[in-house]
């Protein structure tokens, strides 16, 4: 699993710049750059989205993160549809570190995977 840093501060899964989801889905099947991708798992903060995302919480990762100090322990599985990305192997992201962008996003369309590198 990749260490995922995220600037989508309005996402229900964002915990201090880390992703608390167990699995995320990156879309962008026709992408040729990072702005053609998006985090389909994005859900705007709010009680309704918090409740609907409970089944995708990375609880073990969150617990390890609390006691980890400065290391990143909360790393989601990243399923990826961006087939033109060099980090995509069998629709899974194999990058060691992933940066998701989306400050101020209100939908998944306001996010993108900055780690995208075209084949």
C-alpha atoms as one frame of an Amber mdcrd trajectory, in Angstrom:
protein
   0.000   0.000   0.000   1.174   3.500  -0.817   1.710   6.319   1.618  -1.002
   8.729   0.514  -0.856  12.420   1.292  -3.983  14.432   0.496  -4.771  18.135
   0.261  -8.537  17.620  -0.205  -9.261  19.165   3.191 -13.019  19.056   2.620
 -13.033  15.250   2.185 -14.567  13.129   4.922 -11.584  10.744   4.636  -8.930
  13.440   5.114  -7.318  13.313   8.554  -4.609  15.947   8.851  -3.472  15.421
   5.271  -3.633  11.618   5.383  -6.354   9.401   3.929  -8.384   7.401   6.456
 -10.117   5.297   3.775  -9.202   1.638   3.531  -9.455   1.700  -0.270  -9.668
   4.578  -2.739 -10.552   4.581  -6.419  -8.666   6.841  -8.816 -10.450   7.428
 -12.103  -9.037   8.799 -15.327  -9.067   6.043 -17.939  -8.248   8.548 -20.718
  -5.881  10.708 -18.628  -2.594  11.892 -20.098  -1.751  14.107 -17.121  -2.739
  14.459 -13.482  -5.562  16.883 -14.267  -7.330  14.064 -16.134  -7.555  11.998
 -12.943  -9.791  12.232  -9.881 -10.310  10.526  -6.548 -13.686   8.879  -7.010
 -13.742   8.037  -3.275 -13.925  11.742  -2.377 -16.951  12.613  -0.240 -17.473
  16.086   1.192 -17.376  16.338   4.990 -20.722  15.991   6.724 -22.594  13.577
   8.944 -24.360  11.858   6.040 -21.112  11.138   4.156 -19.329  10.186   7.380
 -21.974   7.546   8.081 -22.059   6.233   4.496 -18.252   5.872   4.470 -17.981
   3.910   7.742 -17.514   0.610   5.901 -14.421   1.979   4.121 -12.596   3.210
   7.234  -9.035   2.039   7.823  -9.476   1.579  11.579  -6.264  -0.457  12.144
  -4.306   2.167  10.190  -5.883   4.990  12.183  -4.946   3.321  15.468  -1.353
   2.723  14.294  -1.191   6.355  13.125  -2.121   7.667  16.567   0.897   5.947
  18.114   3.348   6.318  15.221   4.867   9.723  15.896   5.900  11.224  12.561
   5.767   8.128  10.331   2.830   7.493   7.986   1.005   4.318   8.999  -2.426
   5.010   7.529  -2.076   3.902   3.896  -5.045   2.934   1.736  -5.181   0.441
  -1.079  -5.341   2.448  -4.311  -7.350   1.017  -7.189  -6.549   2.929 -10.345
  -8.284   3.278 -13.699  -5.616   5.626 -15.129  -4.241   3.069 -17.595  -1.758
   5.553 -19.074   0.006   6.021 -15.721   3.366   4.343 -15.213   2.410   3.529
 -11.593  -0.648   1.511 -12.677  -0.007  -2.224 -12.612  -3.094  -4.375 -13.039
  -5.375  -1.490 -12.018  -3.500  -1.050  -8.717  -1.192   1.854  -7.899   2.349
   0.707  -7.126   3.820   4.148  -6.340   5.446   4.237  -2.897   4.080   7.695
  -2.146   0.956   9.240  -3.686  -0.127  12.868  -3.537  -3.813  13.605  -4.046
  -4.706  17.246  -4.740  -8.003  18.948  -4.067  -8.033  21.904  -1.678 -11.545
  23.317  -1.661 -13.015  20.389  -3.604 -16.753  19.821  -3.241 -16.937  16.823
  -5.594 -14.470  14.235  -6.877 -14.054  16.360 -10.007 -12.166  18.892  -7.855
  -9.475  16.332  -7.026  -6.579  14.829  -8.967  -3.669  12.464  -8.505  -0.500
  14.557  -8.674   1.611  11.385  -8.740   0.357  10.526 -12.242   3.210   9.948
 -14.708   2.350   9.034 -18.275   3.849   5.812 -19.665
